Amino acid sequence: MGEYKRFVRKINDELNINLNLYKEAQMKRRLTSLRNKRGFRNFDSYFDALSCDEALLDEFLDRMTINVSEFYRNPRRWDVLREKVLPKLAEKKAGIKIWSAACSTGEEPYSLAIMLNEHFKEIDVSIIATDIDEKALEKAKLGTYDAHSLKELSSKKKSKYFLFNNNKYCIDERLKSNISFKKHDLLKDPYPGNVDLIVCRNVLIYFTDPAKKMIYKRFGEALSQNGFLFVGSTEQIFNPQEFHLTLYDTFFYRKK
């Protein structure tokens, strides 16, 4: 057994994280870079160090997850959400349940909260925001961002929903009231049920095809009837009917 395969097995045994469900070439490249940066010549010695160094382990967990986000990422897709998807949900529901899956540091659920406050104030909304990375979730709960994360926001929205302090933008505390942040592993934890909108973008590209298929199946099961799934720009579902979904608009699927 090669040293990387041995490392993957040990990580699964000790941490219950199955790296086999991630695309091997990408994950191995990311972890080899981190291992070399820390001065370890092989994965055996790197694993031994992870086992007794909490800071090193936290860094490993952070590297194996993907924390790249910003407010209203790919704004044209958010226009479709505002103009077509949310009005469709609002037609028949007084309350909407939204799940921001793999929410990273919180830009996505807060973007949802801003949009809903701007255009759908009459709707009672609850937002579940989850991620596997506890450090990312702590940042999300804090709600403090640099200017780059807000590059797609107008000056009006920045002044309305953020307090600028010490070169950082701090989210309005009122936006946090409808958002529940929780740790969640898409590969093994139970999914919330009866969700009207699932937003999971630019994450599944890192998983193997069998893992993606399993996640899409569970998303389909988690959605309410006529609920929507919003995916990333590189994550087109080629056989949505397999998961009881139909294409509604580019990167939006609806449960039938």
Number of C-alpha atoms within 10 A of each C-alpha: 6 7 12 16 15 14 20 17 17 16 17 14 11 9 10 11 17 15 19 15 16 20 15 16 9 12 19 17 11 14 16 17 12 17 19 13 10 11 10 15 12 14 20 14 14 20 20 11 14 16 13 10 11 11 10 17 16 14 13 16 16 16 16 18 17 17 17 12 17 22 21 23 19 12 12 10 19 17 13 15 19 17 12 13 22 19 14 15 18 15 8 9 13 11 14 19 20 24 26 25 24 28 30 28 28 29 23 24 30 26 18 22 21 19 18 17 14 10 13 16 10 11 15 14 17 17 23 19 27 26 24 22 24 18 16 22 22 15 14 25 18 15 21 20 22 14 14 10 17 18 14 16 17 10 10 8 13 18 13 12 17 17 15 16 9 8 9 14 20 18 22 17 12 10 17 18 11 15 22 15 20 17 15 18 15 20 17 11 10 11 19 15 15 15 24 23 27 24 20 19 22 15 20 21 15 19 20 15 14 11 18 21 17 14 19 20 16 18 26 27 18 21 27 18 15 16 24 30 27 23 21 19 12 12 16 15 19 8 12 17 15 13 19 18 24 19 18 15 14 13 18 23 26 24 23 15
